[in-house]
Amino acid sequence: MVQTDIKIRELTETDRAVIGQLLVETLAGKISPKTRDAIYELGIPSELPDPYQHLISYAQGYALDNKSLARALQEELRGICVELLDPNYPE
């Protein structure tokens, strides 16, 4: 059995700013090239806490245009919100 010890790191102020900008632009319907570049600078998504890990991983792996990315992230956010509202979701 292979054991993976992925250490989840604390978000820095820069991380929070990038994630916040990504959320603002997602809701506005278009991700800027500057934000898209900053997303890659966040590093390995699996080291980020949930639910940011999922969003950043999705954004880093998305190859299409910035409007399509925003639309796809809107759908991802919808799913994340449903999970977070579930009374059985782990805290």
C-alpha positions as CSV (number, residue, x, y, z in Angstrom):
1,M,0.0,0.0,0.0
2,V,1.3,3.4,-0.9
3,Q,0.9,6.1,1.7
4,T,0.5,9.6,0.6
5,D,1.2,12.2,3.2
6,I,-0.2,15.4,1.7
7,K,0.1,18.2,4.1
8,I,-2.7,20.7,3.9
9,R,-1.2,24.2,4.3
10,E,-2.8,27.3,5.7
11,L,-4.0,29.8,3.2
12,T,-1.8,32.9,3.0
13,E,-3.1,36.4,2.4
14,T,-2.0,36.1,-1.2
15,D,-3.8,32.8,-1.6
16,R,-7.0,34.4,-0.1
17,A,-6.7,37.3,-2.5
18,V,-6.3,35.1,-5.6
19,I,-9.2,32.8,-4.5
20,G,-11.3,35.8,-3.7
21,Q,-10.6,37.4,-7.1
22,L,-11.4,34.1,-8.8
23,L,-14.7,33.9,-7.0
24,V,-15.6,37.6,-7.9
25,E,-14.7,37.0,-11.6
26,T,-16.5,33.7,-11.6
27,L,-19.7,35.4,-10.5
28,A,-19.1,38.2,-13.0
29,G,-18.9,35.6,-15.8
30,K,-15.3,36.0,-17.1
31,I,-11.9,35.1,-15.6
32,S,-9.1,37.6,-16.4
33,P,-5.8,36.4,-17.8
34,K,-4.1,38.0,-14.7
35,T,-6.3,35.9,-12.3
36,R,-5.8,32.8,-14.4
37,D,-2.0,33.3,-14.2
38,A,-2.2,33.8,-10.4
39,I,-4.2,30.5,-10.1
40,Y,-1.2,28.6,-11.4
41,E,1.1,30.4,-8.9
42,L,-1.0,28.9,-6.0
43,G,0.9,25.6,-6.5
44,I,-0.3,22.1,-5.9
45,P,-4.1,22.2,-5.3
46,S,-4.1,19.1,-3.1
47,E,-2.1,21.1,-0.5
48,L,-5.0,23.6,-0.2
49,P,-7.9,23.1,2.2
50,D,-11.3,22.1,0.9
51,P,-13.3,23.5,-0.9
52,Y,-10.6,25.6,-2.4
53,Q,-8.6,22.6,-3.4
54,H,-11.3,21.5,-5.8
55,L,-11.9,24.9,-7.4
56,I,-8.2,25.6,-7.9
57,S,-7.6,22.1,-9.3
58,Y,-10.5,22.6,-11.7
59,A,-9.3,26.0,-12.8
60,Q,-5.7,24.9,-13.3
61,G,-6.7,22.0,-15.4
62,Y,-9.2,24.0,-17.6
63,A,-7.9,24.5,-21.1
64,L,-10.7,26.5,-22.8
65,D,-11.4,30.2,-22.9
66,N,-11.9,32.4,-19.8
67,K,-15.7,32.9,-20.3
68,S,-16.2,29.1,-20.5
69,L,-14.0,28.6,-17.4
70,A,-16.2,31.1,-15.5
71,R,-19.4,29.3,-16.5
72,A,-17.9,25.9,-15.6
73,L,-16.8,27.3,-12.2
74,Q,-20.3,28.6,-11.6
75,E,-21.5,25.0,-11.9
76,E,-18.8,23.8,-9.6
77,L,-19.6,26.4,-7.0
78,R,-23.2,25.3,-7.2
79,G,-22.2,21.8,-6.4
80,I,-19.9,22.8,-3.6
81,C,-22.7,24.9,-2.0
82,V,-25.1,22.0,-2.1
83,E,-22.5,19.8,-0.4
84,L,-21.8,22.5,2.3
85,L,-25.5,22.9,3.0
86,D,-25.9,19.1,3.5
87,P,-26.4,18.5,7.3
88,N,-24.2,15.4,7.0
89,Y,-21.2,17.3,5.5
90,P,-18.2,16.8,7.8
91,E,-17.1,19.9,9.6
